[in-house]
Amino acid sequence: MRTASLTSLAAVLALGVALPAIAAGNTITGDTVGPDNAPKTLTFRMTTDGPRNNDPAVADGYGKLFREYVARHPGWKVELQMMSGDIGQEQARLLEQAKSGNAPDCAAVDSFVLPLFKKSGVLQSFAPYFNKDEIDQLFPFIREGITGTDGKIYAWWWATDLRVLYRNKAVIAEAPQTWDDTKTAALASVKQGMEGILFNGGRFEGTTFDWLANFWAEGGKLVDDAGKPIFGEGENRAKFVKAVNYYRGLVESGAAPKRVATIGNYDDFNAAAAAGTTALFVGGNWQLAQLKSTLDAGDFANWTFSMLPGPTKEQRSTGTGGWTVASFSKDPAKVEMCANLAREIYMGPANALQEHLPTRADLYDKYPVFATEANKAFAAALKVGQARPGAPVYPEISNQIQIMMGKVLTGSQPTEAAVDDAFKAATDAFKRL
């Protein structure tokens, strides 16, 4: 995911990595989908949500979807460009390329940074290509996220996710409901030889986003209606400090290991679960399927999840993220093809393929995979979900929270001082916008 602020561009891995052939013939060869002699080309820059996915079954599934897409649009081929794993820098690079007119025709844009792309005016409207019924079926926070100030939509947000608390019920029988419950359960697991609760605490967007649910559960707000940071003022500051001290207390009590200050990858939690070194971690809904494929059946049966605990049982929240598809091309035909790609590959089929939660309410009934008890529980948790604020300053707020968290979790700075430093830096960044 993300390891740097979008305001700090750096050298990144070259894009356009060749894809392995996954089908007979020339339908998908190298980094091209479709016939070599097709007169029209759509360049699409993507994440691993495509034929380059590390899971062979998922890669094959995407290969089929892309081949079918090209078959429905004779005369076209798709040139696939791969992002590296450093999504923060990749998205920063994409934005700079879009501003200079050198972006791909179509690309995956993280909902995390979509406000910056909208503010920059580099996105082409998808309004002509999605009807009112399709847009109305989107969850409200999704619809708001893709809509510009002119009321038109400028991307298609196709998948969302949320954060939950995973636990090994053979070690922790009851789901923690509050922060105090969580600390007690984690300390109990430590007594059984575990390392306690794990969560992201390193320089990583996941660190900010996973933790923010605690602040939101208290009713805290990061920015005001004008997008100005307010988390360091008045009641918001008190709530912010309290939520930070929750994490700090976990580390200082031994309920969480000190190494959480360096964790910046959800895969670490899967590895710890497989190694039997943890019985509790904060993770994403997608990790349930990963645990199922990683653990043997007996071990997986011990793992379950619940809503993130709050300061009280009644105060709950969770972060909801996800990916969008957007177009940068000035060619209307390519914009339409990008919209078609979003609809035909990602809006439903890709959700079902990877069990990525749909952003349209009606798709939960369309695809049987979302009728499982687990996915019903995830959908229910979305009711208290909250997306990152659609404010251009958010990436810098996130960057400062990551820096602040490092200071707090390592004990190098008192919480209130670290919070005040983060607020000042975020406020200064807002003034520069």
C-alpha positions as CSV (number, residue, x, y, z in Angstrom):
1,M,0.0,0.0,0.0
2,R,1.3,3.5,0.8
3,T,4.6,4.5,2.3
4,A,5.0,8.1,1.4
5,S,3.0,11.3,1.2
6,L,1.8,12.3,-2.2
7,T,3.7,15.6,-1.7
8,S,7.0,13.7,-1.7
9,L,7.7,12.3,-5.1
10,A,10.6,9.9,-5.5
11,A,12.0,7.5,-8.0
12,V,9.7,4.5,-8.5
13,L,9.9,1.2,-10.3
14,A,9.3,1.4,-14.1
15,L,5.8,0.5,-15.2
16,G,4.8,-1.7,-18.1
17,V,6.3,-4.9,-16.7
18,A,5.6,-7.7,-19.1
19,L,2.9,-10.1,-18.1
20,P,3.3,-13.8,-18.6
21,A,1.2,-15.4,-21.3
22,I,-1.9,-17.0,-19.6
23,A,-3.8,-18.1,-22.6
24,A,-3.1,-20.0,-25.8
25,G,-2.7,-17.9,-29.0
26,N,-2.1,-14.2,-29.0
27,T,-5.1,-12.9,-27.1
28,I,-2.9,-12.2,-24.0
29,T,0.8,-12.0,-24.8
30,G,3.4,-10.0,-22.9
31,D,1.7,-6.9,-21.7
32,T,-1.0,-6.7,-24.4
33,V,-4.6,-8.1,-24.3
34,G,-6.1,-8.5,-27.7
35,P,-4.8,-9.0,-31.3
36,D,-1.4,-7.4,-32.1
37,N,-2.8,-5.8,-35.2
38,A,-5.8,-4.1,-33.5
39,P,-5.9,-0.5,-34.9
40,K,-6.9,1.1,-31.5
41,T,-5.1,0.8,-28.2
42,L,-6.2,1.6,-24.6
43,T,-3.4,1.9,-22.1
44,F,-4.5,0.7,-18.6
45,R,-2.3,1.1,-15.5
46,M,-3.4,-1.3,-12.8
47,T,-2.6,-2.9,-9.5
48,T,-2.4,-6.6,-9.0
49,D,-6.2,-6.6,-9.5
50,G,-5.7,-8.1,-12.9
51,P,-3.9,-10.9,-14.8
52,R,-0.7,-10.3,-12.9
53,N,-2.2,-11.3,-9.6
54,N,0.0,-13.6,-7.4
55,D,-2.8,-16.1,-7.0
56,P,-2.9,-18.3,-10.2
57,A,-6.6,-18.8,-9.9
58,V,-7.3,-15.1,-9.6
59,A,-4.9,-14.3,-12.5
60,D,-6.6,-16.9,-14.7
61,G,-10.0,-15.4,-13.8
62,Y,-8.9,-11.9,-14.7
63,G,-7.4,-13.3,-17.9
64,K,-10.8,-14.6,-18.9
65,L,-12.5,-11.3,-18.0
66,F,-10.0,-9.3,-20.1
67,R,-10.3,-11.6,-23.1
68,E,-14.1,-11.4,-23.0
69,Y,-13.9,-7.6,-22.8
70,V,-11.6,-7.3,-25.8
71,A,-13.8,-9.8,-27.8
72,R,-16.8,-7.5,-27.1
73,H,-15.0,-4.5,-28.6
74,P,-13.5,-5.5,-32.0
75,G,-10.7,-3.3,-33.2
76,W,-9.3,-2.7,-29.7
77,K,-6.4,-4.0,-27.7
78,V,-5.4,-3.1,-24.1
79,E,-1.8,-2.4,-23.1
80,L,-1.4,-3.3,-19.5
81,Q,1.0,-1.3,-17.3
82,M,1.7,-2.6,-13.8
83,M,2.2,-0.4,-10.7
84,S,4.8,-1.4,-8.2
85,G,3.9,-2.3,-4.6
86,D,4.7,1.3,-3.4
87,I,1.2,2.6,-4.2
88,G,1.7,6.0,-2.5
89,Q,4.5,6.9,-4.8
90,E,2.8,5.3,-7.8
91,Q,-0.3,7.4,-7.3
92,A,1.9,10.5,-6.9
93,R,3.6,9.7,-10.1
94,L,0.3,9.1,-11.9
95,L,-1.0,12.5,-10.8
96,E,2.1,14.3,-12.0
97,Q,1.9,12.5,-15.3
98,A,-1.7,13.5,-15.6
99,K,-0.9,17.1,-15.0
100,S,1.7,17.1,-17.7
101,G,-0.5,15.2,-20.2
102,N,1.5,12.0,-20.1
103,A,-0.8,9.7,-18.1
104,P,-2.2,6.4,-19.4
105,D,-5.7,6.5,-21.0
106,C,-7.2,4.6,-18.1
107,A,-5.9,3.7,-14.6
108,A,-6.6,2.4,-11.1
109,V,-6.9,5.4,-8.7
110,D,-7.0,4.7,-5.0
111,S,-10.0,6.2,-3.3
112,F,-7.4,7.5,-0.8
113,V,-6.1,10.1,-3.3
114,L,-9.1,10.5,-5.6
115,P,-9.9,14.0,-4.1
116,L,-6.5,15.2,-5.3
117,F,-7.1,14.0,-8.8
118,K,-10.6,15.6,-8.8
119,K,-9.2,18.9,-7.5
120,S,-6.5,18.9,-10.2
121,G,-9.0,18.6,-13.0
122,V,-7.2,15.8,-14.7
123,L,-10.1,13.3,-14.8
124,Q,-12.6,12.8,-17.6
125,S,-16.3,12.6,-16.8
126,F,-17.9,9.1,-16.8
127,A,-21.3,10.7,-16.5
128,P,-22.3,9.8,-20.1
129,Y,-21.5,6.1,-19.6
130,F,-23.2,5.2,-16.3
131,N,-27.0,5.6,-15.9
132,K,-28.8,7.0,-13.0
133,D,-30.0,3.6,-11.7
134,E,-26.4,2.4,-11.5
135,I,-25.2,5.5,-9.7
136,D,-28.2,5.5,-7.3
137,Q,-27.3,1.9,-6.2
138,L,-23.9,3.1,-4.9
139,F,-23.5,3.4,-1.2
140,P,-23.8,7.1,-0.3
141,F,-20.1,7.5,0.7
142,I,-19.1,5.9,-2.6
143,R,-21.3,8.2,-4.7
144,E,-20.1,11.2,-2.9
145,G,-16.5,10.2,-3.4
146,I,-16.6,10.0,-7.2
147,T,-18.8,13.1,-7.7
148,G,-17.3,16.4,-8.7
149,T,-18.5,19.9,-7.7
150,D,-20.4,20.0,-11.0
151,G,-22.5,16.9,-10.0
152,K,-20.8,14.7,-12.6
153,I,-19.0,11.5,-11.7
154,Y,-15.3,11.3,-12.5
155,A,-14.4,7.7,-11.7
156,W,-16.0,4.4,-10.9
157,W,-15.4,3.2,-7.4
158,W,-15.8,-0.5,-7.9
159,A,-14.7,-2.2,-4.6
160,T,-14.7,-1.3,-1.0
161,D,-13.3,-2.9,2.1
162,L,-13.3,-2.5,5.9
163,R,-11.3,-3.2,8.9
164,V,-12.2,-5.8,11.5
165,L,-10.6,-7.5,14.5
166,Y,-9.4,-11.0,13.8
167,R,-9.0,-13.5,16.7
168,N,-8.1,-17.1,17.3
169,K,-11.1,-18.2,19.2
170,A,-9.2,-21.2,20.6
171,V,-7.1,-18.7,22.5
172,I,-9.6,-15.8,22.9
173,A,-13.1,-17.2,23.2
174,E,-15.1,-14.0,23.4
175,A,-14.9,-11.1,20.9
176,P,-13.6,-7.9,22.6
177,Q,-16.2,-5.2,22.5
178,T,-14.2,-2.3,24.0
179,W,-10.7,-1.0,24.1
180,D,-10.3,-2.3,27.6
181,D,-11.6,-5.7,26.6
182,T,-9.0,-5.7,23.8
183,K,-6.1,-5.0,26.1
184,T,-7.3,-7.7,28.6
185,A,-7.7,-10.3,25.8
186,A,-4.3,-9.4,24.3
187,L,-2.5,-9.7,27.7
188,A,-4.2,-13.0,28.3
189,S,-2.8,-14.3,24.9
190,V,0.7,-13.1,26.0
191,K,0.4,-15.3,29.0
192,Q,-0.1,-18.2,26.7
193,G,3.1,-17.5,24.8
194,M,1.7,-15.2,22.1
195,E,3.1,-11.7,21.3
196,G,-0.2,-9.9,21.8
197,I,-2.4,-7.9,19.4
198,L,-0.8,-6.9,16.1
199,F,-1.6,-3.8,14.1
200,N,0.0,-1.5,11.5
201,G,2.2,1.1,13.1
202,G,4.9,1.9,10.6
203,R,5.2,4.4,7.8
204,F,2.2,3.1,5.9
205,E,-1.2,4.5,4.9
206,G,-2.7,1.4,6.6
207,T,-1.4,2.6,9.9
208,T,-3.4,5.8,9.6
209,F,-6.5,4.2,8.2
210,D,-6.7,1.3,10.5
211,W,-6.3,3.5,13.6
212,L,-8.7,6.2,12.5
213,A,-11.7,4.0,13.3
214,N,-10.9,4.5,16.9
215,F,-11.0,8.3,16.5
216,W,-14.1,8.1,14.4
217,A,-15.8,5.9,17.0
218,E,-15.6,8.8,19.5
219,G,-17.2,11.1,16.9
220,G,-14.0,12.8,16.0
221,K,-13.5,14.8,12.8
222,L,-10.3,15.3,10.9
223,V,-11.4,18.2,8.8
224,D,-14.2,20.8,8.6
225,D,-16.6,21.3,5.7
226,A,-14.0,23.4,3.9
227,G,-11.4,20.6,4.2
228,K,-9.4,22.4,6.8
229,P,-7.7,20.2,9.5
230,I,-9.5,20.5,12.9
231,F,-8.3,17.3,14.6
232,G,-6.0,19.2,16.8
233,E,-8.6,21.7,18.2
234,G,-11.0,21.6,21.1
235,E,-13.0,18.4,21.6
236,N,-11.5,16.8,18.5
237,R,-8.0,17.1,20.0
238,A,-9.2,15.5,23.2
239,K,-10.7,12.6,21.3
240,F,-7.6,12.3,19.1
241,V,-5.3,12.1,22.0
242,K,-7.5,9.5,23.7
243,A,-7.5,7.3,20.6
244,V,-3.7,7.6,20.2
245,N,-3.2,6.7,23.9
246,Y,-5.3,3.6,23.3
247,Y,-2.6,2.3,21.0
248,R,0.2,3.6,23.1
249,G,-1.2,1.8,26.1
250,L,-1.3,-1.5,24.3
251,V,2.4,-1.3,23.6
252,E,3.4,0.1,27.0
253,S,1.4,-2.6,28.8
254,G,2.9,-5.4,26.7
255,A,-0.5,-6.2,25.1
256,A,1.1,-5.3,21.8
257,P,4.7,-6.0,20.9
258,K,7.1,-3.1,20.3
259,R,7.6,-4.2,16.8
260,V,4.2,-2.9,15.8
261,A,5.9,0.5,15.3
262,T,7.7,-1.0,12.3
263,I,4.8,-3.1,10.8
264,G,3.5,-1.7,7.5
265,N,2.1,-4.7,5.7
266,Y,-1.0,-6.8,6.3
267,D,0.8,-9.9,5.1
268,D,2.7,-9.8,8.4
269,F,-0.5,-10.7,10.2
270,N,-1.2,-13.7,8.0
271,A,2.3,-14.9,8.6
272,A,2.0,-14.5,12.4
273,A,-1.4,-16.4,12.3
274,A,0.2,-19.2,10.3
275,A,3.2,-19.3,12.7
276,G,0.9,-19.4,15.7
277,T,2.6,-16.3,17.3
278,T,-0.5,-14.1,17.5
279,A,-4.2,-14.7,18.3
280,L,-5.4,-11.1,17.7
281,F,-4.8,-8.6,14.9
282,V,-6.5,-5.6,13.2
283,G,-6.9,-6.4,9.5
284,G,-8.9,-6.1,6.4
285,N,-12.0,-8.1,5.4
286,W,-10.0,-9.5,2.4
287,Q,-7.7,-11.3,4.8
288,L,-10.3,-13.9,5.7
289,A,-9.9,-15.5,2.3
290,Q,-6.1,-15.2,2.6
291,L,-6.2,-17.0,5.9
292,K,-8.3,-19.7,4.5
293,S,-5.8,-20.3,1.7
294,T,-2.8,-20.0,4.1
295,L,-3.8,-22.2,7.0
296,D,-4.8,-25.8,7.1
297,A,-8.5,-26.5,7.6
298,G,-8.1,-27.2,11.3
299,D,-6.2,-24.1,12.1
300,F,-8.5,-21.9,9.9
301,A,-11.5,-23.2,11.8
302,N,-10.2,-21.5,14.9
303,W,-10.1,-18.0,13.3
304,T,-13.0,-15.6,13.2
305,F,-13.6,-11.9,13.2
306,S,-15.7,-9.2,14.8
307,M,-16.3,-5.5,14.6
308,L,-13.5,-3.3,15.7
309,P,-13.8,-2.5,19.5
310,G,-14.6,1.0,20.5
311,P,-14.1,3.1,23.6
312,T,-17.5,1.7,24.7
313,K,-19.6,-1.1,23.3
314,E,-21.9,1.3,21.6
315,Q,-19.3,3.5,20.0
316,R,-18.0,1.7,16.9
317,S,-16.6,2.6,13.5
318,T,-14.5,1.1,10.8
319,G,-12.6,2.5,7.8
320,T,-13.9,1.8,4.3
321,G,-11.5,2.2,1.4
322,G,-11.2,0.7,-2.0
323,W,-10.2,1.3,-5.6
324,T,-11.6,3.3,-8.5
325,V,-11.1,3.2,-12.3
326,A,-10.7,6.6,-14.0
327,S,-9.8,8.0,-17.4
328,F,-7.2,10.7,-18.3
329,S,-7.6,10.5,-22.1
330,K,-8.7,13.5,-24.2
331,D,-10.1,11.0,-26.8
332,P,-13.8,10.4,-26.1
333,A,-13.6,6.9,-27.6
334,K,-10.9,5.9,-25.1
335,V,-12.8,7.5,-22.2
336,E,-15.8,5.4,-23.2
337,M,-13.6,2.2,-23.4
338,C,-12.2,3.0,-19.9
339,A,-15.8,3.3,-18.6
340,N,-16.6,0.0,-20.4
341,L,-13.6,-1.7,-18.8
342,A,-14.8,-0.5,-15.3
343,R,-18.3,-1.8,-15.9
344,E,-17.5,-5.1,-17.7
345,I,-14.5,-6.3,-15.7
346,Y,-14.6,-4.6,-12.4
347,M,-18.2,-3.6,-11.5
348,G,-19.4,-7.0,-10.3
349,P,-17.3,-9.7,-12.0
350,A,-14.0,-8.7,-10.3
351,N,-15.9,-8.2,-7.0
352,A,-17.0,-11.8,-7.2
353,L,-13.7,-13.1,-8.4
354,Q,-11.7,-11.7,-5.5
355,E,-14.5,-11.4,-3.0
356,H,-13.9,-7.6,-2.9
357,L,-17.0,-6.0,-1.4
358,P,-19.2,-4.4,-4.0
359,T,-20.0,-0.7,-3.9
360,R,-23.5,-1.2,-5.3
361,A,-26.1,-2.6,-2.9
362,D,-27.9,-4.6,-5.6
363,L,-24.7,-6.6,-6.4
364,Y,-24.9,-8.3,-3.0
365,D,-27.9,-10.2,-4.2
366,K,-26.6,-10.8,-7.7
367,Y,-23.5,-12.8,-6.7
368,P,-23.9,-15.9,-4.5
369,V,-20.5,-15.4,-2.9
370,F,-21.7,-12.4,-1.1
371,A,-24.6,-14.4,0.5
372,T,-22.1,-16.2,2.9
373,E,-22.4,-15.5,6.6
374,A,-19.0,-13.8,6.6
375,N,-19.8,-11.5,3.8
376,K,-23.2,-10.7,5.3
377,A,-21.4,-9.7,8.5
378,F,-18.9,-7.5,6.5
379,A,-21.9,-5.8,4.8
380,A,-23.5,-5.2,8.2
381,A,-20.3,-3.7,9.5
382,L,-20.3,-1.2,6.6
383,K,-23.2,0.5,8.3
384,V,-20.8,2.1,10.7
385,G,-18.1,2.4,8.1
386,Q,-16.5,5.8,7.3
387,A,-14.5,6.7,4.3
388,R,-11.5,9.0,4.4
389,P,-12.6,12.6,4.0
390,G,-12.7,13.9,0.5
391,A,-10.3,16.7,1.2
392,P,-7.1,17.4,-0.8
393,V,-5.1,17.7,2.5
394,Y,-5.9,14.2,3.6
395,P,-2.8,12.6,2.2
396,E,-0.6,15.0,4.3
397,I,-2.8,14.4,7.4
398,S,-2.2,10.7,6.9
399,N,1.6,11.3,6.4
400,Q,1.7,13.3,9.7
401,I,-0.3,10.7,11.6
402,Q,2.2,8.0,10.5
403,I,5.1,10.1,11.7
404,M,3.2,10.8,15.0
405,M,2.4,7.2,15.5
406,G,6.1,6.2,15.2
407,K,7.0,8.7,17.9
408,V,4.2,7.6,20.2
409,L,4.6,3.8,19.8
410,T,8.4,4.0,20.4
411,G,7.9,6.3,23.3
412,S,10.2,9.0,21.8
413,Q,7.7,11.8,22.4
414,P,4.7,12.4,24.7
415,T,1.4,11.9,23.0
416,E,0.1,15.4,23.2
417,A,3.3,16.9,21.8
418,A,3.3,14.5,18.9
419,V,-0.3,15.2,18.2
420,D,0.3,19.0,18.2
421,D,3.2,18.6,15.8
422,A,1.1,16.5,13.4
423,F,-1.7,19.1,13.5
424,K,0.6,22.0,12.9
425,A,2.2,20.3,9.9
426,A,-1.2,19.3,8.5
427,T,-2.5,22.9,8.9
428,D,0.6,24.3,7.2
429,A,0.1,21.9,4.3
430,F,-3.6,23.1,4.0
431,K,-2.4,26.7,3.8
432,R,-0.2,25.8,0.8
433,L,-3.0,24.2,-1.2
